[in-house]
Amino acid sequence: MGDTSESARLDALRQLNLLDTPASESFDRITRMAAQIFALPIAAVSLTDEDRQWFKSRVGVAHQSIPRDRAPCAVVAEGRAPVVVEDLLADAYYADSPLAGTGARFYAGAPLVTREGHGLGALCVIGVEPRSATAAELAALHDLAAMVMAQIELQHAFGRVDPVSEMPNRNQFLDDLADLGRDTPGRERLAVMLDLARTDQIDDLVRVLGSGHLDDLVREAARALRGLLKRSIPYHVAPTQFAFVLPADFTLDDSVALLAEQLAHARATDTARFVTTAAVGVAPFVPGETPPLDVLRTLHGAVQDARLQERGVSVHSCRNDDAHQRRFRLLQDFGAALGAADGQLRIVVQPRIDLASGRCIAAEVLLRWQHPELGEISPGEFVPIVEQSTLARGLTDWVLEAALSRLAAWQRAGTAVPLSINVSAHNLEESDFAERVADALRRHDIAPAMIELEVTESVAVKHAGRAIDQLHALEAAEIALAIDDFGTGYSSLAYLQQLPVQVIKIDQSFIRDMETGDRQQALVQSMIVMAHAFSCRVVAEGVETAGVAALLRVMGCDEAQGFHFSRPLEVDAFAGWAGAEGRRSAA
């Protein structure tokens, strides 16, 4: 075979991404049929590489490949015609071949030929005794070889190869991981994912330059990966993500160092380095034990962790993975808790004390979650997760309903203490939010002055433009608005002018250390003066000592809440506390 045609044949073989992939049951069942038809112990799907015959599938043989030199399968591939050797030892060409040296005597092979006419190798059967082959046997072998080619083409053409990168895709990656577990189980291997760009960078790139530019970026990366990976098959598993499994002899430390070096070089020389930021994740796994989908999932996690590191390479962390798994579980379970009748969710209240009189004049509503399996979940853990999801609306609606129901019950019992309720950024962007709050007040026969809605400072400023209509609608309904955690966000005088705010709550991080120095006190004093200048009442959060309470009183702070006065109380205990112990605790 000429150099040009052999080069084309090898190129066709490598584009199919078959070499050095795990064994596959779809090929193994054909190989077993061939061995059964001939009643022979050995059969194989043998692919003719540059210097070896590599077995994609094999029965009755332990080794994965043999040298190409004087291999009958190579002759089949080169000639694209069947070859039958009744006795290898009696044949002058094959008598001292590597195959004959294994003890083989009989050989029959049918060619594996592409639609373009390239011979990839052979479906062969081998015996340890000389024999002949009948016409029926050879016809069956030819049919089975056609089935092998149909499987190769099906795998390549339908759902297995990405049309942009021309690499095997996510489905093929998952199948090959499963096959790897059957072929070489038990030994830890390293999977790698390359992510070319962040999601926001992809969005910007497509918006400005079009999707064709993104395709060019992917093709360039695919070419580079093929050039770098001499012993691994790269897979295109997502629009800008590639994955591969490192050879078994690669260690974790050496692999991470090599990947970091290659990534640094790419970041310095790549044409898209100014608009994209690549990252690499590494995930150790055990073939046959780690489910393929878990390998892909942990690779995604490792890539996200890599984006938080300067060198851009990260190894999968079980601790980080456990944390993300827990976050996801909490989000799923919270949705069920919203509609559960088993009392998983409940509200508690923390009193707010008027510093001048020492009386409890309001209380903040706080949500508690008693998970049926995980126990008490801190609101600091689950509320931020929920507020970033579509459950934010359901969360606020549930708390609002629970708070108004409690207010109605207290009113019937002769207790009237306004409640402050936290809302999220999502709520302020809901076009019907103010209307829903007003409807809930009417339904429970609660005066608007009996509730106050709290929003954090950063949310109030960041979302002010889109939320301003809802905020003014709440103001028109005579519902007070409070800025929570003041001082931790923007602290802008401009937004205090624009927003209909009646209450400023100074974050506890400023209050807790007030007794330790003049600077802390001066800062708090300035916040109080500024808030009063805008006609806002001031609430100090996190008051834990009598000394801090006294300082705030001297500074003219209006209200305070914190452990010095009371920890959060169950709603059934609050009415009694407010009537009896509230004044004594504040004194």
N, C-alpha and C positions, 0 to 999 in steps of 0.2 A: 504493500500500500504506500502510495506516495506521501511525502511529508505534508503537502497541502491537505489532502483528503484525510490523513490521520489527525491533523490538527483540527479540522472541522468535526471529525468524529468525536474527539476528546472534548471539544467545546460543547457539542450537543449533549454528551453524557453529563458534563458538569453543570450545565444549565438546568438539568432535571433535578439536581440536588438530591441524588440518591446515595452517592458514595459516603461511607462512614456514618450512615444513619442507622438507628437501631433496627433490629428485626421487626417485621410486621406480620401480623396474623393474616392479612389479606394476601400476602405473597406466600406465607408458610403453607396455607391450605392447598395452594396449587402445587407446591413442591412435594408435599406429602402424596398428592394424587399421582404425580409422575412416578415416585418410588413404588407406589402400590401397583400401578399398571404394569411396570416392568418386573415387579417382585424383586427389586434390588434394594440393598441397604443404604445407598447414598444417592442423594439428588440435591441440586442447587440451582438457584438463580445467580449466575456468575456474570459479573460486569467487568469488561476489559478496560482497565485503567492503563496509564502510561507504562508501568512496570510491574503490574500485578493483576491477578484475577481476584476481585473482591466479591464476597458472597453476600448479596442482599438477603437471601434466604438459604437455609441449608438444613438437610436432614442426614444424620448419620456421620457427621464430621464435626470435630471440635474447633478446628482452626477457622479464622475469619477470612483468610486469603492464602493464595499460593503465588509463586513467581509467575510472571507472564511467559517467560522463556519456554518455548515448546509446549505450551499449554494448549490442549485441543480446543478449549473455549475461545482462545484468541484467534485460532484459525477459523472458527465458526463466525466470529465477529468480523474479521477481516474479509472473509469471502461471502458473508451474508447468506450462507447455505449450510444445510445440515452436514454433520460429520459423524460417521460411525467407525469406531476402531474396535474390531472384534477381540484383538489381543494386543495390548500395548507393548508387551515384551517381544512380540513377534514382528513389530513394526520398527523399521530401522530409524525412523525419525523420532518416535516416542519412547523407544526402549529404555533410554537413560534419562528421560525427562523427570522433573520433580514429581509429577503426578504418578508416574510408574514407580518412582522410589517410595511412594506411600503404601505400595502393595496393590494398587488398582490394576485390573487387567482389561476390563471392558469399559468402553465409553460410547455414549450417544448424546449428541447435542443438537438442539434446534435453535436457529438464530432469533435474537431479539432485535428487530429492525424498526426504526422510527418511520413516520410517514414520509420524511424527507430522504429516506434511504440510508441513514446512518446505522451501522451495526454496533449495538451497545454491548453485546455479550451473548450468552446462551442460557437456555434452560437445559440442564444436562442431567443424565443419570449415569451412575458408575457402579460397576460390580467388581468383585474380587476374584471372579473366575471368568475365563474366556467364554464368549457366547455370541450369538448373532441376534439381529433384531428383525422382527417381522414387519411387513408393510403396515399392518394394523397398529402395531406399537409405535412406529415412526409417525403415522398419521395422528395418533393420539398425542404424541410429544409435540408435533407441530401445532395442534390445536391448543394445547396447554401453553405453549410459548406465546401464541396469539393472545391468550387470556392474560398472561403476564404483561404484555405490551399494552393491552386495553386498560389494565389496572394502573400502569405507569402513566398513561395518557390521561386517564380519569383523574388521578391524583394531581397531575400537573395542571390540567385545564379547568377543573371544576372545584372551586372553593378551596384550593390548596396552594395557589400561587397568587401573590399580589400582582395586579397588572402594572403598577407603577414601578415598583422595585424589581419585579420578576424574581422575587425571593419566596420561599415557602412561607405561608402565613400563620396566623395564630392557631387555626385548627390543626395544621400540620405540626406545629410546635407541641401542642398538647398531646397529639397522638404519638409523636416520636418520644416524648417524655414517658408516656405509658409503656411504649415498646422498650424503651431503655430499662425500665423497671423489670420487665420480663427477661430481658437479655443479660443484664449485668446488675442484679439486685444487691442491695446491702452496703455498697461502698459509697461514701459521701462524695458528691460532686459539687461543682460550683456553677451556678447559672448566673448570667450577666444580662443586664438590660441597659441599653443606650437610649436616652431620651434626648432628642435633638433640641427641643425648645419648650419653654413654659407655655401654658395655654393662652395667656394673654399675649405673648409674643406671636404665637400662631395667628391669633385673631387679628392683630395689627398687621402682620405680614400679608395675610390674605386680603384684608380690607384695602391696603395701599397698593400692593403689587399684583394681587389676583392669585387664584388657586394654582395656576400654572407655575408660578414661582415656587410655591411650596412643593409641587411635584419635582421640580428641578433640584431643590434642596434634598429631597428624599433620594432621588437617583444618584446624586453626588455622594451621599452618605453610603448608599448601598454599594457603589463601586469601591469606595474606600474600605469598607468592611470586607468585601471579597478579597481585596488585596492584602489585608492584614491577617485575616483568619485562614491560616494554612491547614489547620487540623480541626476546625470547628465549622459547623454549618450555621450561617446567620439566618434568622427568621424575621419577617416583618410582621410584628404582632399588633401594631396599632398605627394610626396615621403617621406619627413621627417617632415611633419606638421600635427598636430592634432588640432581639434577644438571641442568645446562643449559650451553649454549654461548653465549658472549657474541658480540655482533655483531662483524663483521670490523674495524670502525674503533676498537675498544677496545684501548688499549695495556696492557702488563703493569703498569707502575707505577701508572697511574691506576686500573686495575681493582682492584689490591690495596688501594689507599687507600680507594676507594669501598666495597669489601666490608668492610674493617675498620671503617669508619664505620657502615655498616648493622648489622654484627654487634654493635658496642658499643651502639647504640641498642636493638637487640632484647634484649640481655642486661640492659639497664637497665629495660625496660618490659614484657617478656614475663611472662605470668602464671605460667609454669613455671620462671622463672629461678632459684628457690631449690632446685629438685630436679633440674634438668638443666643441662648445660653444652654449648652449641652450639659447633661449630668449622667452619671453611671451608677447603677445599683448592682450589688452582688448578693446572691442568696445561696448559702449552702443548703443542700437537700440530699436526701437518700433515695435513689431510684427504687421504686417498688414499695416504698414506705410513705414518702411525701406525695400526696395527690397532686397531679399536674396543675390543677387550678390553684392550689395553694402555692406552688412554685411561682406561678405568674403573679398571684396576689402579693406575695412577699417581695417580689422584684419591684412591683409598683411602689410598695412602701419604702423600699430601700432607695429608689430613685428620688422620691419626695424628700427623704431624709438627706440625700446627697445635696439637694438644692440649698440646704441650710449650712453646708460646710464649704469652706473656701476652696478646697481642692476639687470639689464636685464629685467625689466618689464616696460611697457609703456602703457598709455591709449591713444586711438585714439584722435588726435588733429585735430579739424576742420581747424585750421590755417595751419597746415602742409599739411593736405589733400588738401586744396584750392591751396596751392603752387604747390603741385605735379600735381594737375589737370591742373593748368595753364601751367606748364612746358610741359605736354603732349599735351595740346591744341596748344601751340606755335610750338611744333615740327611738329604736323600734319599740321597746317596751313602754316608753312614755306614751306613745300613741294609744296603746292598749289601756294604759292606766287612766287616760282621760275619760274613757267610756266605761271603766270597770265599776262594778257595784260593791267591790270589796273594801272600799275605803283606803286605797293605797295613798291617795292624795288628801291632804288636809291643809288648812291654813292655821298659822299661829300669828300672834300680834305682839309687837314690841312698843311699849308706851313711849310717847313723846311728852316731855315735861316742860311746862311754862316756867322758865327760870325765875321770873319775878315773883310769882305766887306759889310755886312749888306744886301746882296742880297738874294732873294728867289732862291734857286738853286734846290729844289725838293719839293715834297709834298707827304704826306701819304694818301692813299685811305682808307676811312672809310665807312662802310655800314650802311644804315639807312632803317628802315622798318616802313611804315605807315600801320598798320593793319586796315582793313576796319571796324572792330567793336571795337577793343581795343585801337585804336589810335596809337600814336608813341610808339614803343617798343624799349627800350634801348638795344644797341648792347651788353652791359655788361650782359644783361639777356638772350638774345636769342642765341648769338654766341657760348658760351660754351655748350649749350644744343645741338645745331646743330653739332658742331665739334665732339661730342661723338656719333654721329649717322651715318648712311649710307648717309645722306644728305651732309656730309662734302665735298664730291667731287663736288656735284652740287653747293654748296655755293661758293667754290673757282672758279669754272668754270664761274659762273655768274659774280662774281666781276672782274675776269680777262678780260672777254669779255667786260664788261662795261668800265673798265679802258682803255683798248686798243682802244675801239671805241672813247673814249674821247680824248686820245692822238692823234689819227689820225685826229680828227676834229681840235684840236689845231694846229697841224702841218700845216694843210691846211690854217689856219688863221695866220700862222707866229709865233706861240708860241711853244716853245720847253722846257718843264719842265718835267724832269723824275718823275715817280710815283713809290712809294713804296707800295707793296701789301702784305697783311698778308696771310700766308698759315698755314694749320693745320698739326698735326702729321699724320693724315690719308693720306694727300696728299703726304707726304714724303715716305710713304710705298706703294704708287701706282707705279707699275713697268713702267707705261707709262707717268708719270707726267711730267718729263723734256721734253719728246717728244711732249706732248700736248701743253706745254707752247711755245716751239719753233715753232710749227705749227701755233699757234695763232698769234705769232709775224709776221710770214711770210704772213699770211692771211691779216693782217691789214697794212702790209708794215711798221712795226715799228722796229727800230734798237734795239738789245738786251740791249744796254747801256741805253735805255730810261726806263727800269723798274728795280726794285730791289725787291726781295722777302724776306719778314720778317718771321722769326720763333722764338717763345719764347725760352729762354735759357733752361728751363727744358725740353721742347720737343726736342730741338737739341741734348741734352746729352742723354736723356732716349732712344731716337729712333735712335741715331747716327749709331749703328751697322747695322740696317736694311735699313737706309736711305742714307748711305754713297754713294752708287752707283748713286742714283738720284742727290745728291748734287754735285758730281763730273761731272755728265752729264750736270747739269746746268752751272757749271763753264766752261766746254768745250764749251758750247753755248754762253759764255761771258755774262751770266746773273749774276748779283751781288747778294750776300746773306748777309742779316743782321740778327744779333742776337738781338731780342727785349727783353725788360724788364730785361736787364743785371743786375746781382747782387741779383736777387730774387730767383735764382735757385741754381745751383751747383757752379758757379764761378770757374770752373776748368781750370787750364792752359793746362791740357792735351787735352781737347777737342778743345781749340783754336788752338793747333798745328795740330790736325787731320782734322778739318773741313775747307773747303774753304770759309772762312768768310772775307768779305771786310769792313763791317760796324758793329760797336757796339753801341747799343742804351741803355743808362743808364736809368734805371727805375725812374719814377717821384718821387717815395717815397724817393729816396736819394737826389733829386734836390730840392724838395719843402722846406726843412728845412735847406738849406745850410747857410742862413744868421744868423742862431741862434747859431752856435757854431763852434769851430775849428775842432772838431772831424769829423763832417759831411763834412767839406771842405776837410780835409785830406783824408777821404775815397774816395770822388769823384776824388780828384787829383790822388790818387793811381790807380783808375780805368782808368783814362785817360792815365796815363803813361804806364800802362800795355797794353792797347789796342794799343797804338802807337808802343810799342815794337814789336807787332805782325803785324805792318804795316796796321792797321785798322783805318778807320776814326771813329770819336766819335760823336754821336748825343745825346744831353741831352733832355730828355722828361719832360714836365710839367713845363716849365719856365713861371712864372707868374709875375715876377717883373723885373724892370730894374737893380736892385742891383744884383740879381742872374745872369742875363745875363752878367753883367760886370765881376763878379767873374769868370764865365766860360771862358770868353774871355781871362782873365789874365792867367788862368790855361792851356790855349792852346786847349780848346775844339773846335772841328771843326764846329759843327752845333748845332742848338737848335730849338725846336718847343714848342709851348705852348700859353696860352692865352695872354701873354705879346706881342706876335707878331700878332697872329690872332687866333680866334676860327675857327673850321672847317667851310669851305665855300661851298656853292652850286657851282657845277661845272661851271655854267654859269657866276657866279660872280668872279671866281678865276682868269681868264685871265686878267681882268681889274685890280684886286687887285695886281697881280704880276707885272704888267707893271707900275702902278701908285703909289699905297699906300704902296706896299711892302717895298720899300727902305726907305720911310719916317717912317714907323712903326718900322723898325729895327734900325734906326739911334739913 
